[in-house]
Amino acid sequence: MIMKRILHPKKWVLNAISLVSYTTLILIFVYGKTESVLAYPIYCMSAYSLVAFSVAVPDVIRKTAQHLQKSRLMRWVLSSKIADRYISDVAFQGKISIYQGMTVNFLYMIFRAVT
């Protein structure tokens, strides 16, 4: 429970810590005070806010995906047979990824041969 509160702070707390730490971090780098006593707590605060934002990313992605599934654009995309199959069929996704990788590698091979 303690770790959850530490890694998932309230939005206003996380925004305030991030604003203060990133602003002071920029000032520390601009004025070249990277070895000062004040710099090390600022480094810790900025690392904490980066971790807290990173922990929140999956929730944001999940909410965005739920919102997109209900949108008209997604319904229009899913009306296409190939797009619907790509989203629902994992084996088909794998085949497409392999073909995409082969295409990029082939184009790179041609580029290297020409140059």
Secondary structure, DSSP 8 states (H G I E B T S, - for coil): -HHHHHHS--HHHHHHHHHHHHHHHHHHHHHT-TTSTTHHHHHHHHHHHHHHHHHHHHHHHHHHHHHHHTSHHHHHHHTSHHHHHHHH-HHHHHHHHHHHHHHHHHHHHHHHHH-
